Amino acid sequence: MKKIPDEGSNTSAETSNNRSSEPLERHPEFFFDNTLVAIQVEKTLFNVHKYQLVKSEVFSDMFGIPKPEGDQPEEGSSPENPIELKGVSAADFTALLRVLYASYFSSNPPAPEASLIVPAFRLANMFNFSQLRAFLLPFAEENLDDVDMIVFAREFDIKEWLVPAHFMGPESLVVGVKPTN
């Protein structure tokens, strides 16, 4: 620890190596796990902060599994040994990461681009990012047209959206056809 001399003092800065025997407390909001996790999606490699992934129940559980004994490198520990995600597109995973990183560094996160909402929601649902799902749902409702809302509601089993769509009537879903009197 550096000691800064008093104004007018002739003493130079002193360095002390004395460490307190008390353990240091990690700040709950601003102590980041800088561990990077290598992930392969299709033919694309991603190197993502672990603290972003543990917001997902699926990834959190995966990282909680005891490490295998032996000389095997841990899965995800390097680009040579990535965690491989099957059944996910690189474009959807990119959308998820764009929303995750944009929303993480702000107490008032920006609205995601409309093109990111559905693919990010799809993976937030798949990997159980419950807070991200809750964050994205109002944006989906705001940005999707009636037909896309029905498709979205069916894909993600959002029953509250299907009931109003059922009562709208088919004429509101047909594009370019004027109702007859």
C-alpha positions as CSV (number, residue, x, y, z in Angstrom):
1,M,0.0,0.0,0.0
2,K,1.4,3.4,-0.9
3,K,1.5,6.1,1.7
4,I,1.2,9.6,0.2
5,P,3.3,12.2,2.1
6,D,1.7,15.2,3.7
7,E,1.9,18.5,1.9
8,G,5.3,20.1,2.8
9,S,6.7,16.8,4.1
10,N,10.1,15.7,2.9
11,T,9.2,12.1,3.2
12,S,9.0,10.1,0.0
13,A,6.1,7.7,-0.6
14,E,6.5,4.5,1.4
15,T,5.5,1.1,0.3
16,S,4.2,-1.3,2.8
17,N,3.7,-5.0,2.2
18,N,1.7,-5.6,5.3
19,R,-1.6,-7.3,4.4
20,S,-4.5,-7.4,6.8
21,S,-5.2,-10.9,8.1
22,E,-8.9,-10.3,7.6
23,P,-10.3,-11.7,4.3
24,L,-11.4,-9.1,1.8
25,E,-15.0,-8.9,0.9
26,R,-15.9,-9.0,-2.8
27,H,-18.3,-6.3,-3.9
28,P,-21.6,-7.9,-4.9
29,E,-22.1,-5.8,-8.0
30,F,-18.6,-4.8,-9.2
31,F,-16.3,-7.8,-8.6
32,F,-16.4,-9.6,-12.0
33,D,-15.4,-13.1,-12.7
34,N,-13.1,-12.5,-15.6
35,T,-13.1,-16.2,-16.6
36,L,-13.7,-16.6,-20.3
37,V,-15.6,-19.6,-21.6
38,A,-15.0,-20.9,-25.1
39,I,-18.2,-21.9,-26.8
40,Q,-18.6,-23.5,-30.3
41,V,-21.9,-22.9,-32.1
42,E,-22.0,-24.4,-35.5
43,K,-18.6,-23.5,-37.0
44,T,-18.1,-20.4,-35.0
45,L,-16.1,-19.9,-31.7
46,F,-17.2,-17.5,-29.0
47,N,-15.1,-16.5,-26.0
48,V,-17.7,-15.2,-23.4
49,H,-17.4,-14.0,-19.8
50,K,-18.6,-16.7,-17.4
51,Y,-20.4,-14.1,-15.3
52,Q,-22.8,-13.6,-18.3
53,L,-23.5,-17.3,-18.7
54,V,-24.2,-18.1,-15.1
55,K,-27.3,-15.9,-15.3
56,S,-28.7,-18.9,-17.1
57,E,-29.9,-21.7,-14.9
58,V,-28.7,-24.2,-17.5
59,F,-25.1,-22.8,-17.7
60,S,-25.0,-22.2,-13.9
61,D,-25.9,-25.9,-13.3
62,M,-23.3,-27.0,-15.9
63,F,-20.6,-25.0,-14.2
64,G,-21.6,-26.4,-10.8
65,I,-20.8,-30.0,-11.9
66,P,-17.6,-31.3,-10.3
67,K,-14.6,-31.3,-12.6
68,P,-13.3,-34.7,-13.8
69,E,-10.1,-36.0,-12.3
70,G,-7.0,-36.3,-14.4
71,D,-5.2,-34.3,-17.0
72,Q,-8.1,-33.6,-19.2
73,P,-8.6,-29.8,-19.8
74,E,-11.9,-28.5,-18.6
75,E,-14.5,-28.2,-21.3
76,G,-14.8,-24.5,-22.3
77,S,-11.4,-23.6,-20.8
78,S,-9.9,-22.8,-24.2
79,P,-10.7,-22.5,-27.9
80,E,-9.1,-25.9,-28.4
81,N,-11.6,-27.5,-26.0
82,P,-14.8,-25.5,-26.3
83,I,-18.3,-26.2,-25.0
84,E,-20.2,-27.3,-28.1
85,L,-23.8,-26.1,-28.3
86,K,-25.9,-28.3,-30.6
87,G,-29.3,-27.2,-32.0
88,V,-28.4,-23.5,-31.8
89,S,-27.5,-21.2,-34.7
90,A,-24.5,-18.9,-34.5
91,A,-26.8,-16.0,-35.5
92,D,-29.2,-16.7,-32.6
93,F,-26.3,-17.0,-30.2
94,T,-24.8,-13.7,-31.4
95,A,-28.2,-12.1,-30.9
96,L,-28.4,-13.5,-27.3
97,L,-24.9,-12.1,-26.5
98,R,-25.6,-8.7,-28.0
99,V,-28.6,-8.3,-25.7
100,L,-26.9,-9.8,-22.7
101,Y,-23.9,-7.5,-23.0
102,A,-25.9,-4.4,-23.8
103,S,-28.2,-4.9,-20.9
104,Y,-25.5,-5.8,-18.3
105,F,-23.7,-2.5,-18.1
106,S,-26.7,-0.3,-17.5
107,S,-29.3,0.1,-14.8
108,N,-31.6,1.4,-17.6
109,P,-30.7,-1.0,-20.4
110,P,-31.3,0.1,-24.0
111,A,-34.1,-1.4,-26.0
112,P,-32.7,-4.2,-28.1
113,E,-32.9,-3.9,-31.9
114,A,-36.1,-5.5,-33.1
115,S,-34.2,-8.1,-35.2
116,L,-32.5,-9.4,-32.0
117,I,-35.6,-9.9,-29.9
118,V,-36.9,-13.2,-31.2
119,P,-33.6,-15.0,-31.5
120,A,-32.4,-13.7,-28.2
121,F,-35.7,-14.7,-26.5
122,R,-35.5,-18.1,-28.1
123,L,-32.1,-18.9,-26.5
124,A,-33.0,-17.1,-23.2
125,N,-36.0,-19.5,-23.1
126,M,-33.8,-22.6,-24.1
127,F,-31.1,-21.9,-21.5
128,N,-33.5,-20.5,-18.9
129,F,-32.2,-16.9,-18.6
130,S,-35.3,-16.0,-16.6
131,Q,-34.4,-12.3,-16.1
132,L,-33.5,-11.8,-19.8
133,R,-36.8,-13.5,-20.8
134,A,-38.7,-11.1,-18.6
135,F,-36.7,-8.1,-20.0
136,L,-37.3,-9.1,-23.6
137,L,-41.0,-10.1,-23.4
138,P,-42.4,-6.5,-23.4
139,F,-40.2,-5.6,-26.4
140,A,-41.5,-8.6,-28.3
141,E,-45.1,-7.5,-27.5
142,E,-44.2,-4.0,-28.7
143,N,-42.4,-4.9,-31.9
144,L,-44.2,-7.9,-33.3
145,D,-47.1,-7.6,-35.6
146,D,-50.3,-9.6,-34.9
147,V,-49.3,-12.7,-37.0
148,D,-45.8,-12.8,-35.6
149,M,-47.2,-12.4,-32.0
150,I,-49.3,-15.5,-32.6
151,V,-46.4,-17.5,-33.9
152,F,-44.2,-16.2,-31.0
153,A,-46.9,-17.1,-28.5
154,R,-47.2,-20.6,-29.8
155,E,-43.5,-21.2,-30.0
156,F,-42.9,-20.0,-26.4
157,D,-46.3,-21.1,-24.9
158,I,-47.4,-17.6,-24.0
159,K,-51.1,-18.3,-23.4
160,E,-51.9,-14.7,-22.4
161,W,-51.2,-13.6,-26.0
162,L,-53.2,-16.3,-27.7
163,V,-56.5,-15.5,-26.1
164,P,-56.7,-11.9,-27.3
165,A,-55.5,-13.1,-30.8
166,H,-58.3,-15.6,-30.9
167,F,-60.9,-12.9,-30.2
168,M,-59.5,-10.4,-32.7
169,G,-61.1,-12.3,-35.6
170,P,-59.5,-13.5,-38.8
171,E,-60.2,-10.2,-40.6
172,S,-57.6,-8.5,-38.5
173,L,-54.9,-11.0,-39.5
174,V,-55.5,-10.9,-43.3
175,V,-53.2,-8.4,-44.9
176,G,-54.5,-6.4,-47.9
177,V,-58.2,-7.6,-47.6
178,K,-60.8,-5.0,-46.6
179,P,-63.7,-6.3,-44.5
180,T,-67.0,-6.4,-46.3
181,N,-70.2,-4.9,-44.9
